[in-house]
Amino acid sequence: MRAGLRLLMERDGARQFYALKGEIEAAVQEAEAGGFEEFDPVACEPGVELR
């Protein structure tokens, strides 16, 4: 994750990083307020077996 963020910073500048950071912060606030659904990894990737 850190390497990907560093690549964004180097390649596209800080603007994209801060846009992503804002989206993540908004999603966290929504999830903490109860505005989320349980994630079902099997439904998302039915052919992958979880360990």
mmCIF entry with sequence, helices, sheets and N, C-alpha, C, O atoms, coordinates in Angstrom:
data_MODEL
# 
_entry.id   MODEL 
# 
_entity.id                         1 
_entity.type                       polymer 
_entity.pdbx_number_of_molecules   1 
# 
_entity_poly.entity_id                      1 
_entity_poly.type                           'polypeptide(L)' 
_entity_poly.nstd_linkage                   no 
_entity_poly.nstd_monomer                   no 
_entity_poly.pdbx_seq_one_letter_code       MRAGLRLLMERDGARQFYALKGEIEAAVQEAEAGGFEEFDPVACEPGVELR 
_entity_poly.pdbx_seq_one_letter_code_can   MRAGLRLLMERDGARQFYALKGEIEAAVQEAEAGGFEEFDPVACEPGVELR 
_entity_poly.pdbx_strand_id                 A 
# 
loop_
_entity_poly_seq.entity_id 
_entity_poly_seq.num 
_entity_poly_seq.mon_id 
_entity_poly_seq.hetero 
1 1  MET n 
1 2  ARG n 
1 3  ALA n 
1 4  GLY n 
1 5  LEU n 
1 6  ARG n 
1 7  LEU n 
1 8  LEU n 
1 9  MET n 
1 10 GLU n 
1 11 ARG n 
1 12 ASP n 
1 13 GLY n 
1 14 ALA n 
1 15 ARG n 
1 16 GLN n 
1 17 PHE n 
1 18 TYR n 
1 19 ALA n 
1 20 LEU n 
1 21 LYS n 
1 22 GLY n 
1 23 GLU n 
1 24 ILE n 
1 25 GLU n 
1 26 ALA n 
1 27 ALA n 
1 28 VAL n 
1 29 GLN n 
1 30 GLU n 
1 31 ALA n 
1 32 GLU n 
1 33 ALA n 
1 34 GLY n 
1 35 GLY n 
1 36 PHE n 
1 37 GLU n 
1 38 GLU n 
1 39 PHE n 
1 40 ASP n 
1 41 PRO n 
1 42 VAL n 
1 43 ALA n 
1 44 CYS n 
1 45 GLU n 
1 46 PRO n 
1 47 GLY n 
1 48 VAL n 
1 49 GLU n 
1 50 LEU n 
1 51 ARG n 
# 
_struct_asym.id          A 
_struct_asym.entity_id   1 
# 
loop_
_struct_conf.conf_type_id 
_struct_conf.id 
_struct_conf.pdbx_PDB_helix_id 
_struct_conf.beg_label_comp_id 
_struct_conf.beg_label_asym_id 
_struct_conf.beg_label_seq_id 
_struct_conf.pdbx_beg_PDB_ins_code 
_struct_conf.end_label_comp_id 
_struct_conf.end_label_asym_id 
_struct_conf.end_label_seq_id 
_struct_conf.pdbx_end_PDB_ins_code 
_struct_conf.beg_auth_comp_id 
_struct_conf.beg_auth_asym_id 
_struct_conf.beg_auth_seq_id 
_struct_conf.end_auth_comp_id 
_struct_conf.end_auth_asym_id 
_struct_conf.end_auth_seq_id 
_struct_conf.pdbx_PDB_helix_class 
_struct_conf.details 
_struct_conf.pdbx_PDB_helix_length 
HELX_P HELX_P1 AA1 ARG A 2  ? ASP A 12 ? ARG A 2  ASP A 12 1 ? 11 
HELX_P HELX_P2 AA2 ALA A 14 ? GLU A 32 ? ALA A 14 GLU A 32 1 ? 19 
HELX_P HELX_P3 AA3 PRO A 41 ? CYS A 44 ? PRO A 41 CYS A 44 1 ? 4  
# 
_struct_conf_type.id          HELX_P 
_struct_conf_type.criteria    ? 
_struct_conf_type.reference   ? 
# 
loop_
_atom_site.group_PDB 
_atom_site.id 
_atom_site.type_symbol 
_atom_site.label_atom_id 
_atom_site.label_alt_id 
_atom_site.label_comp_id 
_atom_site.label_asym_id 
_atom_site.label_entity_id 
_atom_site.label_seq_id 
_atom_site.pdbx_PDB_ins_code 
_atom_site.Cartn_x 
_atom_site.Cartn_y 
_atom_site.Cartn_z 
_atom_site.occupancy 
_atom_site.B_iso_or_equiv 
_atom_site.pdbx_formal_charge 
_atom_site.auth_seq_id 
_atom_site.auth_comp_id 
_atom_site.auth_asym_id 
_atom_site.auth_atom_id 
_atom_site.pdbx_PDB_model_num 
ATOM 1   N N  . MET A 1 1  ? 0.833   -1.181  0.000   1.00 0.00 ? 1  MET A N  1 
ATOM 2   C CA . MET A 1 1  ? 0.000   0.000   0.000   1.00 0.00 ? 1  MET A CA 1 
ATOM 3   C C  . MET A 1 1  ? 0.878   1.245   0.000   1.00 0.00 ? 1  MET A C  1 
ATOM 4   O O  . MET A 1 1  ? 0.649   2.184   -0.763  1.00 0.00 ? 1  MET A O  1 
ATOM 5   N N  . ARG A 1 2  ? 1.875   1.239   0.858   1.00 0.00 ? 2  ARG A N  1 
ATOM 6   C CA . ARG A 1 2  ? 2.742   2.416   0.932   1.00 0.00 ? 2  ARG A CA 1 
ATOM 7   C C  . ARG A 1 2  ? 3.477   2.654   -0.385  1.00 0.00 ? 2  ARG A C  1 
ATOM 8   O O  . ARG A 1 2  ? 3.639   3.793   -0.823  1.00 0.00 ? 2  ARG A O  1 
ATOM 9   N N  . ALA A 1 3  ? 3.918   1.562   -1.009  1.00 0.00 ? 3  ALA A N  1 
ATOM 10  C CA . ALA A 1 3  ? 4.631   1.707   -2.284  1.00 0.00 ? 3  ALA A CA 1 
ATOM 11  C C  . ALA A 1 3  ? 3.703   2.273   -3.354  1.00 0.00 ? 3  ALA A C  1 
ATOM 12  O O  . ALA A 1 3  ? 4.119   3.099   -4.166  1.00 0.00 ? 3  ALA A O  1 
ATOM 13  N N  . GLY A 1 4  ? 2.456   1.832   -3.356  1.00 0.00 ? 4  GLY A N  1 
ATOM 14  C CA . GLY A 1 4  ? 1.492   2.351   -4.317  1.00 0.00 ? 4  GLY A CA 1 
ATOM 15  C C  . GLY A 1 4  ? 1.209   3.824   -4.104  1.00 0.00 ? 4  GLY A C  1 
ATOM 16  O O  . GLY A 1 4  ? 1.118   4.587   -5.066  1.00 0.00 ? 4  GLY A O  1 
ATOM 17  N N  . LEU A 1 5  ? 1.071   4.229   -2.855  1.00 0.00 ? 5  LEU A N  1 
ATOM 18  C CA . LEU A 1 5  ? 0.848   5.639   -2.551  1.00 0.00 ? 5  LEU A CA 1 
ATOM 19  C C  . LEU A 1 5  ? 2.071   6.476   -2.930  1.00 0.00 ? 5  LEU A C  1 
ATOM 20  O O  . LEU A 1 5  ? 1.937   7.586   -3.444  1.00 0.00 ? 5  LEU A O  1 
ATOM 21  N N  . ARG A 1 6  ? 3.250   5.939   -2.673  1.00 0.00 ? 6  ARG A N  1 
ATOM 22  C CA . ARG A 1 6  ? 4.478   6.651   -3.036  1.00 0.00 ? 6  ARG A CA 1 
ATOM 23  C C  . ARG A 1 6  ? 4.561   6.813   -4.548  1.00 0.00 ? 6  ARG A C  1 
ATOM 24  O O  . ARG A 1 6  ? 4.970   7.864   -5.041  1.00 0.00 ? 6  ARG A O  1 
ATOM 25  N N  . LEU A 1 7  ? 4.170   5.762   -5.293  1.00 0.00 ? 7  LEU A N  1 
ATOM 26  C CA . LEU A 1 7  ? 4.175   5.832   -6.748  1.00 0.00 ? 7  LEU A CA 1 
ATOM 27  C C  . LEU A 1 7  ? 3.208   6.907   -7.235  1.00 0.00 ? 7  LEU A C  1 
ATOM 28  O O  . LEU A 1 7  ? 3.535   7.669   -8.144  1.00 0.00 ? 7  LEU A O  1 
ATOM 29  N N  . LEU A 1 8  ? 2.020   6.974   -6.637  1.00 0.00 ? 8  LEU A N  1 
ATOM 30  C CA . LEU A 1 8  ? 1.073   8.031   -7.004  1.00 0.00 ? 8  LEU A CA 1 
ATOM 31  C C  . LEU A 1 8  ? 1.675   9.409   -6.763  1.00 0.00 ? 8  LEU A C  1 
ATOM 32  O O  . LEU A 1 8  ? 1.545   10.309  -7.592  1.00 0.00 ? 8  LEU A O  1 
ATOM 33  N N  . MET A 1 9  ? 2.325   9.561   -5.634  1.00 0.00 ? 9  MET A N  1 
ATOM 34  C CA . MET A 1 9  ? 2.913   10.850  -5.295  1.00 0.00 ? 9  MET A CA 1 
ATOM 35  C C  . MET A 1 9  ? 3.994   11.231  -6.319  1.00 0.00 ? 9  MET A C  1 
ATOM 36  O O  . MET A 1 9  ? 4.069   12.380  -6.755  1.00 0.00 ? 9  MET A O  1 
ATOM 37  N N  . GLU A 1 10 ? 4.818   10.264  -6.692  1.00 0.00 ? 10 GLU A N  1 
ATOM 38  C CA . GLU A 1 10 ? 5.916   10.542  -7.614  1.00 0.00 ? 10 GLU A CA 1 
ATOM 39  C C  . GLU A 1 10 ? 5.419   10.758  -9.032  1.00 0.00 ? 10 GLU A C  1 
ATOM 40  O O  . GLU A 1 10 ? 5.868   11.673  -9.721  1.00 0.00 ? 10 GLU A O  1 
ATOM 41  N N  . ARG A 1 11 ? 4.490   9.913   -9.467  1.00 0.00 ? 11 ARG A N  1 
ATOM 42  C CA . ARG A 1 11 ? 4.061   9.932   -10.857 1.00 0.00 ? 11 ARG A CA 1 
ATOM 43  C C  . ARG A 1 11 ? 3.037   11.024  -11.133 1.00 0.00 ? 11 ARG A C  1 
ATOM 44  O O  . ARG A 1 11 ? 3.173   11.762  -12.108 1.00 0.00 ? 11 ARG A O  1 
ATOM 45  N N  . ASP A 1 12 ? 2.032   11.135  -10.304 1.00 0.00 ? 12 ASP A N  1 
ATOM 46  C CA . ASP A 1 12 ? 0.915   12.028  -10.595 1.00 0.00 ? 12 ASP A CA 1 
ATOM 47  C C  . ASP A 1 12 ? 0.806   13.203  -9.647  1.00 0.00 ? 12 ASP A C  1 
ATOM 48  O O  . ASP A 1 12 ? -0.093  14.031  -9.784  1.00 0.00 ? 12 ASP A O  1 
ATOM 49  N N  . GLY A 1 13 ? 1.687   13.282  -8.713  1.00 0.00 ? 13 GLY A N  1 
ATOM 50  C CA . GLY A 1 13 ? 1.666   14.400  -7.802  1.00 0.00 ? 13 GLY A CA 1 
ATOM 51  C C  . GLY A 1 13 ? 0.763   14.163  -6.605  1.00 0.00 ? 13 GLY A C  1 
ATOM 52  O O  . GLY A 1 13 ? 0.038   13.172  -6.523  1.00 0.00 ? 13 GLY A O  1 
ATOM 53  N N  . ALA A 1 14 ? 0.832   15.084  -5.708  1.00 0.00 ? 14 ALA A N  1 
ATOM 54  C CA . ALA A 1 14 ? 0.117   14.955  -4.445  1.00 0.00 ? 14 ALA A CA 1 
ATOM 55  C C  . ALA A 1 14 ? -1.389  15.101  -4.613  1.00 0.00 ? 14 ALA A C  1 
ATOM 56  O O  . ALA A 1 14 ? -2.142  14.650  -3.750  1.00 0.00 ? 14 ALA A O  1 
ATOM 57  N N  . ARG A 1 15 ? -1.844  15.710  -5.686  1.00 0.00 ? 15 ARG A N  1 
ATOM 58  C CA . ARG A 1 15 ? -3.282  15.938  -5.862  1.00 0.00 ? 15 ARG A CA 1 
ATOM 59  C C  . ARG A 1 15 ? -4.076  14.630  -5.822  1.00 0.00 ? 15 ARG A C  1 
ATOM 60  O O  . ARG A 1 15 ? -5.094  14.548  -5.135  1.00 0.00 ? 15 ARG A O  1 
ATOM 61  N N  . GLN A 1 16 ? -3.624  13.611  -6.549  1.00 0.00 ? 16 GLN A N  1 
ATOM 62  C CA . GLN A 1 16 ? -4.335  12.332  -6.548  1.00 0.00 ? 16 GLN A CA 1 
ATOM 63  C C  . GLN A 1 16 ? -4.267  11.662  -5.186  1.00 0.00 ? 16 GLN A C  1 
ATOM 64  O O  . GLN A 1 16 ? -5.237  11.048  -4.741  1.00 0.00 ? 16 GLN A O  1 
ATOM 65  N N  . PHE A 1 17 ? -3.137  11.777  -4.534  1.00 0.00 ? 17 PHE A N  1 
ATOM 66  C CA . PHE A 1 17 ? -3.007  11.182  -3.203  1.00 0.00 ? 17 PHE A CA 1 
ATOM 67  C C  . PHE A 1 17 ? -4.034  11.778  -2.252  1.00 0.00 ? 17 PHE A C  1 
ATOM 68  O O  . PHE A 1 17 ? -4.717  11.050  -1.532  1.00 0.00 ? 17 PHE A O  1 
ATOM 69  N N  . TYR A 1 18 ? -4.141  13.096  -2.249  1.00 0.00 ? 18 TYR A N  1 
ATOM 70  C CA . TYR A 1 18 ? -5.068  13.739  -1.322  1.00 0.00 ? 18 TYR A CA 1 
ATOM 71  C C  . TYR A 1 18 ? -6.520  13.485  -1.713  1.00 0.00 ? 18 TYR A C  1 
ATOM 72  O O  . TYR A 1 18 ? -7.388  13.445  -0.841  1.00 0.00 ? 18 TYR A O  1 
ATOM 73  N N  . ALA A 1 19 ? -6.804  13.310  -3.010  1.00 0.00 ? 19 ALA A N  1 
ATOM 74  C CA . ALA A 1 19 ? -8.155  12.941  -3.443  1.00 0.00 ? 19 ALA A CA 1 
ATOM 75  C C  . ALA A 1 19 ? -8.503  11.545  -2.920  1.00 0.00 ? 19 ALA A C  1 
ATOM 76  O O  . ALA A 1 19 ? -9.603  11.324  -2.415  1.00 0.00 ? 19 ALA A O  1 
ATOM 77  N N  . LEU A 1 20 ? -7.559  10.606  -3.042  1.00 0.00 ? 20 LEU A N  1 
ATOM 78  C CA . LEU A 1 20 ? -7.766  9.255   -2.533  1.00 0.00 ? 20 LEU A CA 1 
ATOM 79  C C  . LEU A 1 20 ? -7.931  9.268   -1.021  1.00 0.00 ? 20 LEU A C  1 
ATOM 80  O O  . LEU A 1 20 ? -8.800  8.584   -0.481  1.00 0.00 ? 20 LEU A O  1 
ATOM 81  N N  . LYS A 1 21 ? -7.109  10.036  -0.347  1.00 0.00 ? 21 LYS A N  1 
ATOM 82  C CA . LYS A 1 21 ? -7.190  10.131  1.108   1.00 0.00 ? 21 LYS A CA 1 
ATOM 83  C C  . LYS A 1 21 ? -8.560  10.651  1.531   1.00 0.00 ? 21 LYS A C  1 
ATOM 84  O O  . LYS A 1 21 ? -9.133  10.157  2.502   1.00 0.00 ? 21 LYS A O  1 
ATOM 85  N N  . GLY A 1 22 ? -9.089  11.634  0.820   1.00 0.00 ? 22 GLY A N  1 
ATOM 86  C CA . GLY A 1 22 ? -10.416 12.162  1.121   1.00 0.00 ? 22 GLY A CA 1 
ATOM 87  C C  . GLY A 1 22 ? -11.508 11.126  0.917   1.00 0.00 ? 22 GLY A C  1 
ATOM 88  O O  . GLY A 1 22 ? -12.441 11.041  1.716   1.00 0.00 ? 22 GLY A O  1 
ATOM 89  N N  . GLU A 1 23 ? -11.400 10.334  -0.151  1.00 0.00 ? 23 GLU A N  1 
ATOM 90  C CA . GLU A 1 23 ? -12.381 9.279   -0.409  1.00 0.00 ? 23 GLU A CA 1 
ATOM 91  C C  . GLU A 1 23 ? -12.335 8.218   0.685   1.00 0.00 ? 23 GLU A C  1 
ATOM 92  O O  . GLU A 1 23 ? -13.377 7.740   1.132   1.00 0.00 ? 23 GLU A O  1 
ATOM 93  N N  . ILE A 1 24 ? -11.142 7.855   1.110   1.00 0.00 ? 24 ILE A N  1 
ATOM 94  C CA . ILE A 1 24 ? -10.997 6.848   2.163   1.00 0.00 ? 24 ILE A CA 1 
ATOM 95  C C  . ILE A 1 24 ? -11.567 7.368   3.478   1.00 0.00 ? 24 ILE A C  1 
ATOM 96  O O  . ILE A 1 24 ? -12.268 6.641   4.182   1.00 0.00 ? 24 ILE A O  1 
ATOM 97  N N  . GLU A 1 25 ? -11.273 8.612   3.810   1.00 0.00 ? 25 GLU A N  1 
ATOM 98  C CA . GLU A 1 25 ? -11.798 9.186   5.049   1.00 0.00 ? 25 GLU A CA 1 
ATOM 99  C C  . GLU A 1 25 ? -13.325 9.233   5.029   1.00 0.00 ? 25 GLU A C  1 
ATOM 100 O O  . GLU A 1 25 ? -13.962 8.955   6.045   1.00 0.00 ? 25 GLU A O  1 
ATOM 101 N N  . ALA A 1 26 ? -13.920 9.582   3.881   1.00 0.00 ? 26 ALA A N  1 
ATOM 102 C CA . ALA A 1 26 ? -15.380 9.612   3.766   1.00 0.00 ? 26 ALA A CA 1 
ATOM 103 C C  . ALA A 1 26 ? -15.960 8.211   3.921   1.00 0.00 ? 26 ALA A C  1 
ATOM 104 O O  . ALA A 1 26 ? -16.992 8.039   4.571   1.00 0.00 ? 26 ALA A O  1 
ATOM 105 N N  . ALA A 1 27 ? -15.314 7.213   3.337   1.00 0.00 ? 27 ALA A N  1 
ATOM 106 C CA . ALA A 1 27 ? -15.790 5.836   3.450   1.00 0.00 ? 27 ALA A CA 1 
ATOM 107 C C  . ALA A 1 27 ? -15.695 5.333   4.885   1.00 0.00 ? 27 ALA A C  1 
ATOM 108 O O  . ALA A 1 27 ? -16.581 4.617   5.352   1.00 0.00 ? 27 ALA A O  1 
ATOM 109 N N  . VAL A 1 28 ? -14.635 5.701   5.582   1.00 0.00 ? 28 VAL A N  1 
ATOM 110 C CA . VAL A 1 28 ? -14.479 5.296   6.977   1.00 0.00 ? 28 VAL A CA 1 
ATOM 111 C C  . VAL A 1 28 ? -15.582 5.912   7.831   1.00 0.00 ? 28 VAL A C  1 
ATOM 112 O O  . VAL A 1 28 ? -16.174 5.232   8.669   1.00 0.00 ? 28 VAL A O  1 
ATOM 113 N N  . GLN A 1 29 ? -15.857 7.187   7.622   1.00 0.00 ? 29 GLN A N  1 
ATOM 114 C CA . GLN A 1 29 ? -16.924 7.849   8.387   1.00 0.00 ? 29 GLN A CA 1 
ATOM 115 C C  . GLN A 1 29 ? -18.276 7.203   8.123   1.00 0.00 ? 29 GLN A C  1 
ATOM 116 O O  . GLN A 1 29 ? -19.067 7.012   9.047   1.00 0.00 ? 29 GLN A O  1 
ATOM 117 N N  . GLU A 1 30 ? -18.542 6.867   6.870   1.00 0.00 ? 30 GLU A N  1 
ATOM 118 C CA . GLU A 1 30 ? -19.805 6.213   6.523   1.00 0.00 ? 30 GLU A CA 1 
ATOM 119 C C  . GLU A 1 30 ? -19.899 4.832   7.175   1.00 0.00 ? 30 GLU A C  1 
ATOM 120 O O  . GLU A 1 30 ? -20.950 4.461   7.697   1.00 0.00 ? 30 GLU A O  1 
ATOM 121 N N  . ALA A 1 31 ? -18.808 4.079   7.143   1.00 0.00 ? 31 ALA A N  1 
ATOM 122 C CA . ALA A 1 31 ? -18.808 2.744   7.745   1.00 0.00 ? 31 ALA A CA 1 
ATOM 123 C C  . ALA A 1 31 ? -18.984 2.822   9.256   1.00 0.00 ? 31 ALA A C  1 
ATOM 124 O O  . ALA A 1 31 ? -19.719 2.027   9.843   1.00 0.00 ? 31 ALA A O  1 
ATOM 125 N N  . GLU A 1 32 ? -18.311 3.778   9.883   1.00 0.00 ? 32 GLU A N  1 
ATOM 126 C CA . GLU A 1 32 ? -18.421 3.919   11.328  1.00 0.00 ? 32 GLU A CA 1 
ATOM 127 C C  . GLU A 1 32 ? -19.822 4.356   11.753  1.00 0.00 ? 32 GLU A C  1 
ATOM 128 O O  . GLU A 1 32 ? -20.250 4.082   12.874  1.00 0.00 ? 32 GLU A O  1 
ATOM 129 N N  . ALA A 1 33 ? -20.532 5.035   10.852  1.00 0.00 ? 33 ALA A N  1 
ATOM 130 C CA . ALA A 1 33 ? -21.903 5.475   11.145  1.00 0.00 ? 33 ALA A CA 1 
ATOM 131 C C  . ALA A 1 33 ? -22.915 4.360   10.879  1.00 0.00 ? 33 ALA A C  1 
ATOM 132 O O  . ALA A 1 33 ? -24.113 4.548   11.092  1.00 0.00 ? 33 ALA A O  1 
ATOM 133 N N  . GLY A 1 34 ? -22.444 3.204   10.417  1.00 0.00 ? 34 GLY A N  1 
ATOM 134 C CA . GLY A 1 34 ? -23.323 2.063   10.166  1.00 0.00 ? 34 GLY A CA 1 
ATOM 135 C C  . GLY A 1 34 ? -23.791 1.974   8.726   1.00 0.00 ? 34 GLY A C  1 
ATOM 136 O O  . GLY A 1 34 ? -24.655 1.153   8.417   1.00 0.00 ? 34 GLY A O  1 
ATOM 137 N N  . GLY A 1 35 ? -23.256 2.785   7.844   1.00 0.00 ? 35 GLY A N  1 
ATOM 138 C CA . GLY A 1 35 ? -23.669 2.777   6.452   1.00 0.00 ? 35 GLY A CA 1 
ATOM 139 C C  . GLY A 1 35 ? -22.869 1.818   5.604   1.00 0.00 ? 35 GLY A C  1 
ATOM 140 O O  . GLY A 1 35 ? -22.247 2.228   4.624   1.00 0.00 ? 35 GLY A O  1 
ATOM 141 N N  . PHE A 1 36 ? -22.874 0.555   5.963   1.00 0.00 ? 36 PHE A N  1 
ATOM 142 C CA . PHE A 1 36 ? -22.126 -0.434  5.206   1.00 0.00 ? 36 PHE A CA 1 
ATOM 143 C C  . PHE A 1 36 ? -22.827 -1.777  5.266   1.00 0.00 ? 36 PHE A C  1 
ATOM 144 O O  . PHE A 1 36 ? -23.714 -1.997  6.090   1.00 0.00 ? 36 PHE A O  1 
ATOM 145 N N  . GLU A 1 37 ? -22.418 -2.663  4.388   1.00 0.00 ? 37 GLU A N  1 
ATOM 146 C CA . GLU A 1 37 ? -22.923 -4.035  4.366   1.00 0.00 ? 37 GLU A CA 1 
ATOM 147 C C  . GLU A 1 37 ? -21.766 -4.970  4.676   1.00 0.00 ? 37 GLU A C  1 
ATOM 148 O O  . GLU A 1 37 ? -20.607 -4.642  4.423   1.00 0.00 ? 37 GLU A O  1 
ATOM 149 N N  . GLU A 1 38 ? -22.082 -6.127  5.223   1.00 0.00 ? 38 GLU A N  1 
ATOM 150 C CA . GLU A 1 38 ? -21.051 -7.137  5.464   1.00 0.00 ? 38 GLU A CA 1 
ATOM 151 C C  . GLU A 1 38 ? -20.464 -7.575  4.128   1.00 0.00 ? 38 GLU A C  1 
ATOM 152 O O  . GLU A 1 38 ? -21.197 -7.778  3.160   1.00 0.00 ? 38 GLU A O  1 
ATOM 153 N N  . PHE A 1 39 ? -19.158 -7.718  4.075   1.00 0.00 ? 39 PHE A N  1 
ATOM 154 C CA . PHE A 1 39 ? -18.474 -8.169  2.877   1.00 0.00 ? 39 PHE A CA 1 
ATOM 155 C C  . PHE A 1 39 ? -18.443 -9.682  2.851   1.00 0.00 ? 39 PHE A C  1 
ATOM 156 O O  . PHE A 1 39 ? -18.014 -10.318 3.814   1.00 0.00 ? 39 PHE A O  1 
ATOM 157 N N  . ASP A 1 40 ? -18.895 -10.259 1.755   1.00 0.00 ? 40 ASP A N  1 
ATOM 158 C CA . ASP A 1 40 ? -18.873 -11.710 1.579   1.00 0.00 ? 40 ASP A CA 1 
ATOM 159 C C  . ASP A 1 40 ? -17.845 -12.038 0.498   1.00 0.00 ? 40 ASP A C  1 
ATOM 160 O O  . ASP A 1 40 ? -18.146 -11.908 -0.688  1.00 0.00 ? 40 ASP A O  1 
ATOM 161 N N  . PRO A 1 41 ? -16.639 -12.460 0.882   1.00 0.00 ? 41 PRO A N  1 
ATOM 162 C CA . PRO A 1 41 ? -15.595 -12.718 -0.105  1.00 0.00 ? 41 PRO A CA 1 
ATOM 163 C C  . PRO A 1 41 ? -15.932 -13.863 -1.043  1.00 0.00 ? 41 PRO A C  1 
ATOM 164 O O  . PRO A 1 41 ? -15.466 -13.873 -2.183  1.00 0.00 ? 41 PRO A O  1 
ATOM 165 N N  . VAL A 1 42 ? -16.720 -14.820 -0.603  1.00 0.00 ? 42 VAL A N  1 
ATOM 166 C CA . VAL A 1 42 ? -17.089 -15.944 -1.451  1.00 0.00 ? 42 VAL A CA 1 
ATOM 167 C C  . VAL A 1 42 ? -18.015 -15.468 -2.573  1.00 0.00 ? 42 VAL A C  1 
ATOM 168 O O  . VAL A 1 42 ? -17.881 -15.910 -3.714  1.00 0.00 ? 42 VAL A O  1 
ATOM 169 N N  . ALA A 1 43 ? -18.943 -14.579 -2.258  1.00 0.00 ? 43 ALA A N  1 
ATOM 170 C CA . ALA A 1 43 ? -19.831 -14.042 -3.272  1.00 0.00 ? 43 ALA A CA 1 
ATOM 171 C C  . ALA A 1 43 ? -19.054 -13.162 -4.257  1.00 0.00 ? 43 ALA A C  1 
ATOM 172 O O  . ALA A 1 43 ? -19.382 -13.109 -5.442  1.00 0.00 ? 43 ALA A O  1 
ATOM 173 N N  . CYS A 1 44 ? -18.039 -12.482 -3.764  1.00 0.00 ? 44 CYS A N  1 
ATOM 174 C CA . CYS A 1 44 ? -17.233 -11.598 -4.593  1.00 0.00 ? 44 CYS A CA 1 
ATOM 175 C C  . CYS A 1 44 ? -16.333 -12.404 -5.545  1.00 0.00 ? 44 CYS A C  1 
ATOM 176 O O  . CYS A 1 44 ? -16.194 -12.060 -6.719  1.00 0.00 ? 44 CYS A O  1 
ATOM 177 N N  . GLU A 1 45 ? -15.738 -13.457 -5.036  1.00 0.00 ? 45 GLU A N  1 
ATOM 178 C CA . GLU A 1 45 ? -14.840 -14.323 -5.807  1.00 0.00 ? 45 GLU A CA 1 
ATOM 179 C C  . GLU A 1 45 ? -15.231 -15.773 -5.553  1.00 0.00 ? 45 GLU A C  1 
ATOM 180 O O  . GLU A 1 45 ? -14.579 -16.444 -4.753  1.00 0.00 ? 45 GLU A O  1 
ATOM 181 N N  . PRO A 1 46 ? -16.283 -16.281 -6.214  1.00 0.00 ? 46 PRO A N  1 
ATOM 182 C CA . PRO A 1 46 ? -16.792 -17.621 -5.902  1.00 0.00 ? 46 PRO A CA 1 
ATOM 183 C C  . PRO A 1 46 ? -15.806 -18.755 -6.175  1.00 0.00 ? 46 PRO A C  1 
ATOM 184 O O  . PRO A 1 46 ? -15.933 -19.831 -5.590  1.00 0.00 ? 46 PRO A O  1 
ATOM 185 N N  . GLY A 1 47 ? -14.832 -18.537 -7.049  1.00 0.00 ? 47 GLY A N  1 
ATOM 186 C CA . GLY A 1 47 ? -13.890 -19.610 -7.368  1.00 0.00 ? 47 GLY A CA 1 
ATOM 187 C C  . GLY A 1 47 ? -12.680 -19.667 -6.458  1.00 0.00 ? 47 GLY A C  1 
ATOM 188 O O  . GLY A 1 47 ? -11.822 -20.531 -6.636  1.00 0.00 ? 47 GLY A O  1 
ATOM 189 N N  . VAL A 1 48 ? -12.589 -18.777 -5.498  1.00 0.00 ? 48 VAL A N  1 
ATOM 190 C CA . VAL A 1 48 ? -11.415 -18.712 -4.624  1.00 0.00 ? 48 VAL A CA 1 
ATOM 191 C C  . VAL A 1 48 ? -11.769 -19.317 -3.265  1.00 0.00 ? 48 VAL A C  1 
ATOM 192 O O  . VAL A 1 48 ? -12.774 -18.956 -2.653  1.00 0.00 ? 48 VAL A O  1 
ATOM 193 N N  . GLU A 1 49 ? -10.934 -20.232 -2.812  1.00 0.00 ? 49 GLU A N  1 
ATOM 194 C CA . GLU A 1 49 ? -11.156 -20.853 -1.502  1.00 0.00 ? 49 GLU A CA 1 
ATOM 195 C C  . GLU A 1 49 ? -10.386 -20.086 -0.432  1.00 0.00 ? 49 GLU A C  1 
ATOM 196 O O  . GLU A 1 49 ? -9.182  -19.865 -0.558  1.00 0.00 ? 49 GLU A O  1 
ATOM 197 N N  . LEU A 1 50 ? -11.083 -19.689 0.608   1.00 0.00 ? 50 LEU A N  1 
ATOM 198 C CA . LEU A 1 50 ? -10.439 -18.960 1.707   1.00 0.00 ? 50 LEU A CA 1 
ATOM 199 C C  . LEU A 1 50 ? -9.826  -19.939 2.685   1.00 0.00 ? 50 LEU A C  1 
ATOM 200 O O  . LEU A 1 50 ? -10.364 -21.025 2.903   1.00 0.00 ? 50 LEU A O  1 
ATOM 201 N N  . ARG A 1 51 ? -8.722  -19.568 3.266   1.00 0.00 ? 51 ARG A N  1 
ATOM 202 C CA . ARG A 1 51 ? -8.057  -20.438 4.226   1.00 0.00 ? 51 ARG A CA 1 
ATOM 203 C C  . ARG A 1 51 ? -8.357  -20.016 5.616   1.00 0.00 ? 51 ARG A C  1 
ATOM 204 O O  . ARG A 1 51 ? -7.880  -20.636 6.566   1.00 0.00 ? 51 ARG A O  1 
# 
